Amino acid sequence: MLHTIAPDRAGPSTGAMTHAVDACVHCGFCLPTCPTYVVLGEEMNSPRGRIVLMKETLEGKLTVEQTKPYLDCCLGCLACQTSCPSGVPYGELLTPFRAWAEPQRRRRLFDRFRRAALLATLPFPGRFRLALQAGRWLKPLAGLLPASARPMLDLMPAQVPPRYVLPEIFPAQGPRRARVALLAGCAQQVLAPGINRSTLEVLAANGVEVVIPRGQACCGGLALHIGEAAAARATARQNLSAFPADVDAILTNASGCGSALQDYPLLFKGEPEAEHAAAFVRRIADISTFLDRLGLIPPPALRRPLKVAYHDACHLAHAQGVRSAPRSLLGRIHGLELVEPAEWELCCGSAGTYNLEQPAIADALGRRKAENLLATGAEILATGNIGCITQIDAHLRRLGRPLPILHSVEILARAYRGELA
């Protein structure tokens, strides 16, 4: 146990980390599912290695600067939680540790600027759209920019899709079966506005009225991922106030956002908002889980057989434990054959801002994931997270074998419209 946390290092989050440290018995079941261990083969870049490092740092035996190279390499994918026989809540250790350690870190000027720029643009769709448009002019000059700036330009889309203006209310078709609120997302609104449009169409076709609260903010996932707990709490408080209580569920259609929302009780542990956060999270559901529980009205049968490979987004499969629901929904489309890629448990390398901050490891994982998906022989790829879509699409194009990669709800919407095959 962490009996000897250094007095000058102790903080409100250290007690919450103790259980996760003590639960690890260092059995090694997590090693083959940890993306960084698979790529690098180093003990300190494995979950059990990082748990030791965090313990030693909290006890004052190591400094944050000594451990940061290994903690920074962690994607936070939580595949280790899925494979752990002891039930170590690794995410309940990693997220608070990063928030605890961040104020003690020494960062280069460019790194501080990049983090500030990300926090000032990505959570705000209007600003992010402008940044992408500006980035198109910078892309030809990539060779003149610092190496750490190039991954961001490499991942930029060739074109920014037209904006889709979300209504405040989207009515159900036919008898109303449910009423829900939707988290609109940030980067997703800009990079893939069709996901929200498809979400509204599919929910309406299944008798669900959707409310899109105007006062909502970013889920806080980006800030949480990089250890900026204060910024995450600020946006979380806005969401706690913005979402109505008179809905059957609060839905997300980006697994990273859903996972961040479900971290609100951890984020507000010991804070006045703790009880509100716990009640809020009880109403959170991924779009796939909600539709599966509601009972999907089957779309029309396809005109020809279609082979689709499903990629498990880490923050859906590992963080939220959702694997069967999206497969069940896609299986309701008659004529669609669902195929499974090898190494489903390994992250694609997106992981929030990871592919910007650790591009070498992210590239190795992205290529590996793209090759495994291509090996299925699928005509279309399906997943449940915008980050995965962006990362995998970039690596398919680099391999010279682009394939349509869609959110599961986009596939359902196309099936309802008769446009899938």
C-alpha positions as CSV (number, residue, x, y, z in Angstrom):
1,M,0.0,0.0,0.0
2,L,1.0,3.6,-0.4
3,H,1.9,4.1,3.2
4,T,4.8,6.5,2.6
5,I,3.5,9.1,0.1
6,A,5.9,12.0,0.4
7,P,4.2,14.8,2.4
8,D,5.0,17.5,-0.1
9,R,3.6,15.3,-2.9
10,A,0.3,14.3,-1.2
11,G,-2.9,15.6,-2.7
12,P,-6.7,14.9,-2.8
13,S,-6.3,12.3,-5.5
14,T,-3.6,10.1,-4.0
15,G,-6.0,8.2,-1.8
16,A,-8.1,7.3,-4.8
17,M,-5.1,5.8,-6.5
18,T,-4.1,3.5,-3.7
19,H,-6.6,0.8,-4.5
20,A,-5.5,0.4,-8.1
21,V,-1.9,0.1,-7.1
22,D,-2.6,-2.5,-4.4
23,A,-4.9,-4.6,-6.7
24,C,-2.1,-5.3,-9.2
25,V,-0.4,-8.7,-8.5
26,H,2.0,-8.3,-11.5
27,C,0.8,-11.5,-13.1
28,G,1.5,-10.3,-16.7
29,F,-1.8,-11.1,-18.3
30,C,-1.9,-7.5,-19.5
31,L,1.3,-7.7,-21.4
32,P,0.1,-9.1,-24.7
33,T,-2.8,-6.7,-24.8
34,C,-0.8,-3.6,-24.1
35,P,-0.1,-1.8,-27.4
36,T,3.1,-0.1,-26.2
37,Y,4.5,-3.3,-24.7
38,V,3.7,-5.2,-28.0
39,V,5.5,-2.4,-30.0
40,L,8.4,-1.7,-27.7
41,G,8.8,-4.9,-25.6
42,E,9.9,-3.0,-22.5
43,E,8.6,-3.8,-19.0
44,M,8.4,-0.1,-18.0
45,N,6.1,0.4,-21.0
46,S,3.6,-2.2,-19.8
47,P,0.7,-1.6,-17.4
48,R,2.3,-3.4,-14.5
49,G,5.6,-1.6,-15.1
50,R,3.8,1.8,-15.1
51,I,1.9,0.9,-11.9
52,V,5.3,0.4,-10.2
53,L,6.5,3.7,-11.5
54,M,3.4,5.6,-10.4
55,K,3.7,4.0,-6.9
56,E,7.3,4.9,-6.6
57,T,6.6,8.4,-7.7
58,L,3.7,8.9,-5.3
59,E,6.0,7.7,-2.5
60,G,8.7,10.2,-3.5
61,K,11.2,7.6,-4.5
62,L,11.1,8.7,-8.2
63,T,10.4,12.1,-9.7
64,V,7.8,13.0,-12.2
65,E,10.5,13.8,-14.7
66,Q,12.0,10.3,-14.3
67,T,8.8,8.5,-14.9
68,K,7.3,10.8,-17.6
69,P,8.8,9.1,-20.6
70,Y,7.0,5.8,-19.8
71,L,3.7,7.4,-18.6
72,D,3.6,9.6,-21.7
73,C,3.8,6.5,-23.9
74,C,0.6,5.0,-22.3
75,L,-2.3,5.4,-24.7
76,G,-4.9,5.0,-21.9
77,C,-6.7,2.5,-24.0
78,L,-7.5,0.3,-21.0
79,A,-7.0,-3.0,-22.8
80,C,-5.2,-4.0,-19.6
81,Q,-8.4,-3.7,-17.7
82,T,-10.2,-6.1,-20.0
83,S,-7.5,-8.7,-19.7
84,C,-6.8,-8.3,-15.9
85,P,-7.9,-11.3,-13.8
86,S,-7.6,-9.2,-10.6
87,G,-9.8,-6.4,-11.9
88,V,-7.2,-3.6,-11.5
89,P,-9.0,-0.3,-12.3
90,Y,-6.0,1.1,-14.2
91,G,-8.0,4.0,-15.6
92,E,-8.8,5.2,-12.0
93,L,-5.0,5.3,-11.4
94,L,-3.8,6.8,-14.7
95,T,-6.2,9.7,-15.1
96,P,-5.7,11.1,-11.5
97,F,-2.0,10.5,-11.7
98,R,-1.6,12.5,-14.8
99,A,-3.7,15.3,-13.3
100,W,-1.5,15.1,-10.1
101,A,1.7,15.1,-12.0
102,E,1.1,17.7,-14.6
103,P,1.7,20.8,-12.4
104,Q,5.1,19.3,-11.5
105,R,6.3,18.8,-15.1
106,R,8.8,20.9,-17.0
107,R,7.7,21.2,-20.7
108,R,9.4,22.8,-23.6
109,L,8.0,26.0,-24.9
110,F,6.7,24.5,-28.1
111,D,5.0,21.6,-26.2
112,R,3.3,24.2,-23.9
113,F,2.2,26.1,-27.0
114,R,0.8,23.0,-28.7
115,R,-1.1,21.9,-25.7
116,A,-2.6,25.3,-25.2
117,A,-3.5,25.5,-28.9
118,L,-5.2,22.1,-28.8
119,L,-7.3,23.1,-25.7
120,A,-8.2,26.3,-27.3
121,T,-9.4,24.8,-30.7
122,L,-10.4,21.1,-30.6
123,P,-13.2,21.5,-28.0
124,F,-14.8,24.4,-30.1
125,P,-16.1,23.3,-33.5
126,G,-16.1,26.8,-35.0
127,R,-12.4,27.4,-34.0
128,F,-11.4,23.8,-35.1
129,R,-13.0,24.3,-38.5
130,L,-11.0,27.6,-39.0
131,A,-7.8,25.8,-37.8
132,L,-8.3,23.0,-40.3
133,Q,-8.8,25.5,-43.1
134,A,-5.7,27.4,-42.1
135,G,-3.8,24.1,-41.9
136,R,-4.5,23.4,-45.5
137,W,-2.4,26.4,-46.4
138,L,0.4,25.2,-44.1
139,K,0.5,21.6,-45.4
140,P,2.8,22.4,-48.3
141,L,5.2,24.0,-45.9
142,A,5.3,20.9,-43.5
143,G,9.0,20.4,-44.2
144,L,9.9,23.8,-42.8
145,L,8.0,23.2,-39.5
146,P,9.2,21.5,-36.4
147,A,9.0,17.7,-36.6
148,S,6.5,17.7,-33.7
149,A,4.1,19.8,-35.8
150,R,4.0,17.5,-38.8
151,P,1.7,14.7,-37.4
152,M,-1.1,17.1,-37.0
153,L,-0.8,18.1,-40.7
154,D,-0.5,14.5,-41.9
155,L,-3.9,13.6,-40.2
156,M,-5.7,16.6,-41.7
157,P,-8.5,15.7,-44.2
158,A,-8.1,16.8,-47.8
159,Q,-11.4,18.6,-47.5
160,V,-13.4,19.9,-44.6
161,P,-17.0,18.5,-45.0
162,P,-19.9,21.1,-45.1
163,R,-21.3,22.1,-41.8
164,Y,-24.4,20.3,-40.5
165,V,-26.5,22.6,-38.3
166,L,-28.0,20.5,-35.5
167,P,-31.6,21.4,-34.5
168,E,-32.6,21.8,-30.9
169,I,-35.2,19.0,-31.2
170,F,-35.4,16.3,-33.8
171,P,-38.9,14.6,-33.7
172,A,-39.6,10.9,-33.6
173,Q,-41.3,9.2,-36.6
174,G,-44.5,7.5,-35.7
175,P,-45.4,6.7,-32.1
176,R,-42.7,8.0,-29.7
177,R,-40.9,5.2,-27.9
178,A,-38.4,7.3,-26.0
179,R,-37.0,10.8,-25.5
180,V,-33.2,11.4,-25.3
181,A,-30.6,14.1,-25.2
182,L,-27.5,13.9,-27.5
183,L,-24.0,15.0,-26.8
184,A,-23.0,16.7,-30.1
185,G,-19.3,16.2,-29.8
186,C,-16.6,18.7,-30.8
187,A,-14.1,17.5,-33.5
188,Q,-16.6,15.1,-34.8
189,Q,-19.0,17.9,-35.8
190,V,-16.3,19.2,-38.1
191,L,-14.5,16.1,-39.3
192,A,-17.6,13.9,-39.8
193,P,-20.9,15.8,-39.4
194,G,-22.7,12.8,-41.1
195,I,-22.4,10.9,-37.9
196,N,-24.7,13.2,-36.0
197,R,-27.0,13.5,-38.9
198,S,-27.2,9.7,-39.2
199,T,-27.7,9.4,-35.4
200,L,-30.8,11.6,-35.6
201,E,-32.2,9.8,-38.6
202,V,-31.8,6.3,-37.0
203,L,-33.2,7.4,-33.7
204,A,-36.2,9.1,-35.4
205,A,-36.8,6.0,-37.5
206,N,-37.0,4.0,-34.2
207,G,-39.5,6.3,-32.6
208,V,-37.0,8.3,-30.5
209,E,-37.3,12.1,-30.0
210,V,-33.9,13.8,-29.6
211,V,-33.0,17.0,-27.7
212,I,-29.7,18.7,-28.5
213,P,-29.0,21.1,-25.6
214,R,-27.6,24.4,-26.8
215,G,-25.7,25.0,-23.6
216,Q,-23.6,21.8,-23.8
217,A,-19.8,21.9,-24.0
218,C,-17.0,19.5,-24.8
219,C,-17.1,16.3,-22.8
220,G,-13.7,17.2,-21.2
221,G,-11.9,14.1,-22.6
222,L,-9.1,16.1,-24.3
223,A,-8.3,17.9,-21.1
224,L,-8.5,14.7,-19.0
225,H,-6.2,12.9,-21.4
226,I,-3.4,15.4,-21.0
227,G,-3.8,15.9,-17.3
228,E,-5.6,19.3,-17.3
229,A,-8.1,18.4,-14.6
230,A,-9.2,22.0,-14.0
231,A,-10.1,22.5,-17.6
232,A,-12.0,19.2,-17.7
233,R,-14.0,20.2,-14.6
234,A,-15.0,23.5,-16.1
235,T,-16.5,21.9,-19.2
236,A,-18.0,19.0,-17.1
237,R,-19.8,21.6,-14.9
238,Q,-21.3,23.2,-18.0
239,N,-22.6,19.8,-19.1
240,L,-24.0,18.9,-15.7
241,S,-26.1,22.1,-15.9
242,A,-27.0,21.9,-19.6
243,F,-28.5,18.5,-20.0
244,P,-32.2,18.1,-19.0
245,A,-33.4,15.7,-16.4
246,D,-36.7,14.8,-18.2
247,V,-35.1,12.4,-20.8
248,D,-34.8,8.7,-20.8
249,A,-31.0,8.8,-21.6
250,I,-28.1,11.0,-22.5
251,L,-26.6,9.5,-25.6
252,T,-23.1,9.7,-27.1
253,N,-21.9,8.5,-30.5
254,A,-18.2,8.9,-29.9
255,S,-16.7,6.3,-27.5
256,G,-14.0,8.7,-26.3
257,C,-16.7,11.2,-25.3
258,G,-18.8,8.5,-23.6
259,S,-15.8,7.3,-21.6
260,A,-15.0,10.9,-20.6
261,L,-18.5,11.5,-19.4
262,Q,-18.4,8.3,-17.4
263,D,-15.3,9.6,-15.6
264,Y,-17.2,12.5,-14.1
265,P,-17.6,10.9,-10.7
266,L,-13.9,10.3,-10.6
267,L,-13.3,13.9,-11.8
268,F,-15.5,15.3,-9.0
269,K,-14.5,12.9,-6.3
270,G,-14.6,14.9,-3.0
271,E,-16.2,17.9,-4.8
272,P,-19.7,19.4,-4.2
273,E,-20.8,18.1,-7.6
274,A,-20.0,14.5,-6.8
275,E,-23.6,13.4,-6.2
276,H,-24.9,15.3,-9.3
277,A,-22.1,13.7,-11.4
278,A,-23.0,10.2,-10.2
279,A,-26.7,10.7,-11.1
280,F,-25.7,12.2,-14.5
281,V,-23.5,9.2,-15.4
282,R,-26.3,6.8,-14.6
283,R,-28.2,8.2,-17.6
284,I,-25.3,8.0,-20.1
285,A,-25.4,5.4,-22.8
286,D,-23.6,4.8,-26.1
287,I,-26.0,5.0,-29.1
288,S,-25.4,1.3,-29.9
289,T,-26.3,0.2,-26.3
290,F,-29.4,2.4,-26.2
291,L,-30.7,1.1,-29.6
292,D,-29.9,-2.5,-28.8
293,R,-31.9,-2.2,-25.5
294,L,-34.7,-0.4,-27.1
295,G,-35.0,-2.9,-29.9
296,L,-34.0,-1.8,-33.3
297,I,-36.6,-1.8,-36.1
298,P,-34.8,-3.8,-38.8
299,P,-33.8,-1.8,-41.9
300,P,-34.8,-3.1,-45.4
301,A,-32.8,-6.1,-46.6
302,L,-29.8,-5.4,-48.8
303,R,-30.0,-6.0,-52.5
304,R,-26.7,-7.9,-52.5
305,P,-24.4,-9.4,-49.8
306,L,-22.0,-7.0,-48.1
307,K,-19.0,-7.8,-46.0
308,V,-18.3,-5.4,-43.1
309,A,-15.4,-5.6,-40.7
310,Y,-16.1,-4.1,-37.2
311,H,-13.2,-2.4,-35.3
312,D,-13.6,-2.2,-31.6
313,A,-12.9,1.4,-30.4
314,C,-10.9,1.0,-27.1
315,H,-13.0,3.5,-25.1
316,L,-16.1,1.5,-26.1
317,A,-14.8,-2.1,-25.8
318,H,-12.4,-1.6,-22.9
319,A,-13.5,1.5,-21.0
320,Q,-17.2,0.9,-21.3
321,G,-17.3,-2.8,-21.8
322,V,-19.5,-2.5,-24.9
323,R,-18.8,-5.1,-27.7
324,S,-21.9,-7.0,-28.4
325,A,-24.4,-4.1,-28.9
326,P,-22.9,-2.6,-32.2
327,R,-22.5,-6.1,-33.6
328,S,-26.1,-6.9,-32.7
329,L,-27.4,-3.8,-34.5
330,L,-25.3,-4.4,-37.6
331,G,-26.5,-8.0,-37.6
332,R,-30.1,-6.8,-37.9
333,I,-29.3,-5.7,-41.5
334,H,-30.3,-8.7,-43.6
335,G,-27.5,-9.5,-46.2
336,L,-24.7,-7.9,-44.2
337,E,-21.9,-10.3,-43.2
338,L,-19.9,-9.1,-40.2
339,V,-16.3,-10.2,-40.1
340,E,-13.8,-9.9,-37.3
341,P,-10.2,-8.6,-37.6
342,A,-7.2,-10.1,-35.8
343,E,-5.9,-8.4,-32.6
344,W,-9.2,-6.7,-32.0
345,E,-8.0,-5.7,-28.5
346,L,-5.0,-3.6,-29.7
347,C,-5.5,0.1,-30.0
348,C,-5.3,1.8,-33.4
349,G,-3.0,4.5,-32.0
350,S,-5.4,7.4,-32.1
351,A,-6.2,7.7,-28.3
352,G,-7.2,11.3,-28.1
353,T,-4.1,13.4,-28.9
354,Y,-1.7,10.4,-28.7
355,N,-1.1,10.3,-32.5
356,L,0.0,13.9,-32.3
357,E,2.2,13.5,-29.2
358,Q,3.7,10.0,-29.8
359,P,3.6,9.7,-33.6
360,A,6.2,6.9,-34.0
361,I,4.3,4.5,-31.8
362,A,0.9,5.7,-33.1
363,D,2.1,5.0,-36.7
364,A,3.2,1.5,-35.9
365,L,-0.1,0.7,-34.3
366,G,-2.1,2.5,-37.1
367,R,-0.4,0.5,-39.8
368,R,-0.9,-2.8,-37.8
369,K,-4.6,-2.1,-37.3
370,A,-5.1,-1.1,-41.0
371,E,-3.4,-4.3,-42.2
372,N,-5.5,-6.5,-39.9
373,L,-8.7,-4.8,-41.1
374,L,-7.7,-5.2,-44.8
375,A,-6.9,-8.9,-44.2
376,T,-10.6,-9.5,-43.5
377,G,-11.5,-8.8,-47.1
378,A,-14.2,-6.4,-46.0
379,E,-15.8,-3.9,-48.4
380,I,-16.6,-1.4,-45.6
381,L,-15.2,-0.9,-42.1
382,A,-17.4,0.0,-39.1
383,T,-16.5,1.5,-35.7
384,G,-17.8,3.7,-33.0
385,N,-15.3,6.6,-32.6
386,I,-14.3,9.5,-34.7
387,G,-10.6,9.3,-33.5
388,C,-10.4,5.7,-34.8
389,I,-12.0,6.7,-38.1
390,T,-9.5,9.5,-38.7
391,Q,-6.5,7.3,-37.7
392,I,-7.4,4.2,-39.6
393,D,-8.4,6.2,-42.7
394,A,-5.0,7.9,-42.7
395,H,-3.2,4.6,-42.6
396,L,-5.4,2.9,-45.2
397,R,-4.5,5.8,-47.5
398,R,-0.8,5.5,-46.7
399,L,-1.0,1.8,-47.6
400,G,-2.6,2.8,-50.9
401,R,-5.7,0.8,-50.1
402,P,-8.5,3.2,-49.0
403,L,-11.8,1.7,-47.9
404,P,-15.0,3.4,-46.6
405,I,-14.8,3.6,-42.8
406,L,-18.0,4.6,-41.2
407,H,-19.6,4.9,-37.8
408,S,-22.0,2.0,-37.2
409,V,-24.9,4.4,-37.0
410,E,-24.0,5.7,-40.5
411,I,-24.2,2.2,-41.9
412,L,-27.6,1.8,-40.2
413,A,-28.8,5.1,-41.7
414,R,-27.7,4.1,-45.2
415,A,-29.5,0.8,-44.8
416,Y,-32.7,2.6,-43.8
417,R,-32.4,4.9,-46.9
418,G,-31.7,1.9,-49.2
419,E,-28.3,3.3,-50.1
420,L,-26.0,0.7,-48.5
421,A,-25.9,-1.9,-51.3
